[in-house]
């Protein structure tokens, strides 16, 4: 999922909940202008900020990323230290092995 897609998803969830940008900015402890830059994709999101936004929107990071828990997200750093998440699908074989292991543990 690209940064613009994440930003669009954050905006869509905020609007579904009828929250204003000002309200979310206050919840995050930032200005409305700074929050607006998140929704336009101008501000790169760190993993920490993604969790803070999810909390303020009373949702999960999975919901913000529009995915399920069978994905892996790697965080790497750019030249300015901002984190970016990259989506990698878990293989069917890994899921199968995980399910077999989970059934043994029961």
Buried (B, 14 or more C-beta within 10 A) or exposed (E): BEBEEBBBBBBEBBEEEEBEBEBBBBBBEBEBEBBBBBBEBEBBBBEEBBBBBBEBBEBEBBBBBEBEEEBEBEEEEEEEEEBBBEEEEEEEEEEEEEEEEEEEEE
